[in-house]
């Protein structure tokens, strides 16, 4: 089924060094700019592309061979999720409005920037961090496993450089070392409710808290 793109005035290409012999890159940019936000305070507003975003789109869809086939056929794009910095900023903004902020994140993400906890404690920013502790960088673990299977290789060493055990990391203790209230590591589901209640009480008092919940691997 063909998608009809509402005609918009094409903007000038700010990246003339990126080849676009068939105009596919321009069409992709025009299409993205024709979309509208379906909800939130931006409902009805058209999508906007930052320069770096437009450059990526043009690099993917613009270059083609003489038969019009895209040169770039596969793309792996990593979008940083903030590793608690983004959620901490949200918590700071929510603080003056009395909103309760909860952030869910993996233990792998936690390892990238645990110092954000010290910032939360130092500035008394109320936020509840819940750590999904599966003791691994499982995104990487699964990718390596999939690639090994695809190429007919063994999967018995996928844990090297991807797991976070021997020793296991106690993120509640790490949090306390940063001056943040810590609960866990929780391995018994019956302990989760009381731990959350204690952590919520701390956050409502104006302080940050971490609940370290051990989960099964994916």
N, C-alpha and C positions, 0 to 999 in steps of 0.2 A: 504494500500500500504506500503510495507516494505521500509525502508530507508537504502540504502547500505552505510555503513561507510567505507571510504577509510582507509585501514590498515595503522596505524602509530605505531611506537614503543611505547609501553605503558611506561609511566614513573613510577618510584617506588612510592608506596603509602606513602606519608609523614604522614599519619594519621592512623597508624595501629590499634589504639584504636577504630576506627569506623568499625563496623561489615560489611562485604561485602561477604557473603557466596556464592552468585551466580555471583559475578562479575559485577552486574548492576551498581554499583557506578563507577567502573573503565571504563565501557563502556560509561557511560554518560560523564565522563571527557574526554575520548578519542574522543567522538563525537564532543564536544564543541571545542576541540583543532584542529579538522579537518576542522572546518569552516574558511572561509576567509572573510576579510573585502571587501564589494562590491564597496566601493568608498572612497573618501577622500585621504589624503596623505598615508594612510595605505593600499590602494587598493591592493588586492592580498596577503597581509600578513595574516598569520594564527592568530586566536584568542589566546590570552594568558590569563591564569587565575592566579590571585593573590592567595596566600595561603588561605586567608579568603574565597575567592570565591570557590576555589576547596573544601574546608572543607564543605561549605554549600551544594554543589552538592553531595558530598559523603554521607553526613548525610541524604539527601532526598532519594537517590536512592540505597544506600548500604544495610541498615538493612532490612531483610525480615524474614517472618515466615518460617516454615519448608516446606511450599508448594510454596515458591517463590513469595509470595505476599508482596509488600512493606509494611513496618510498618508505614511509614509516608505517608499518603494519601492526606493530604491537607496542604498547606503552605501559610502563610501570611508573605511576606517579604517587609519591609519598607526601601526604598532607599532614604536617605536624599538628597534633591535637592539643598542644599546650603543656602537657605533663604537669598539671596543677596550676600553671601560671594563668591560663585562661579562666579556669574556675575560680581562682583566687581573686582575679579582677572582678568577676561577676559577684562574688561574695562581698567585696568592698563596695560595689555599687548598690547591692541589695541592703547593706547594713543600715543606711540612713532611712530606708523604707520599712525596716522591721521584717524583711522577708527572710525566710529560712532557706539556706543554701545547702544542697547536698550534691556531692560529686562522686561518681562511680569511676573507678579506674583499675587497670591491671597492675600487677606487681612489677611487670617489666617497665611500664610507664613510670611507675613510682621511682625506679632506679635511675631514671634519667635526670631528675631534678628534685631530690629529697629536700634540698635547701629551701624550697618554697614553704615548707612547714615552719622553718625558723621565722620567715617573713610573716607568716600568719600569726605566730605567737608574739613576735616583737611588736606588731601593730595591732594586736588583739582583734583580728578579723574573724568573726564567727562563721565557721564552715565545717560541715561534717564530711570527711573523706572516708569512703568505704572502699577498701582495697580488695579486689578479687584476686586472691593469692593462689594461683595455680602453679607457682614455683617454676615458672619457665617463661621464656619469650615464645609463646606458642604460635604466634603468627609466623615467625621464622621457622619454627619446628615443623609446622604443617607444610610450609612452602618447600623446605628442603626434602621432606618426605615425598611430596608430590613430584618434584623434579627427579629424585632418585628412581622412583617407580617408572616415570616416563622414559628414562634412559636405561632401564634395566639394571640398576645398581642396587646394592644392599641398603637396607634402612636401619641396620643395627647400630649405627654410630650417629644418628640424628641428634642425640642429646648433647654432643660436644659443642660447647659454645652457645647453646640455646636454653639449657635448663639452669635453674637457680636453686640448687640443693647441694648438700654435702659441703658446708652446713646449710640448713634451711635458714632463711632470713626472717627475723622477728620484727615486723614493721611497726608493731605497737611499741616495742622498745626503742626503735629508731625515732619514732615520734616523740616519746618521752624525753629522749636525749636532746631533742630540738625545743623542748619546753611545751609540747603539745600533749593533751590528754590522749592516752592510747589504750585500746581494748583489744585483747587477743594475744596471739593468734587463736582464732576460734575454729575448732575442729568438730565440736559437738553441736548440732543444730539447736539443741535445747538451751545452749548458752547464748545464742545469738540475740534473742529478744531482750533479755536483761542487759546485755552489753550495749545494744542500740539505745535502750532507755537511758542508761547512764550517760552515753555519749550525747544524746539529744539534750539532756539536762545541762550538760557542760556548754553546748553551743548556744542554748537559750540564755545562758548566763553571760554570753558575750565572748566566749573563747572558742578556739578551734579544737577539733577532736578527730581521731583516726580510729576506725574499726577494721582490724585485719582479719578477713574471713578466708579461711583455707578452702579452696574448691577443688573439684576433680579437674584433671586436664580435659581439654575439649575432645 
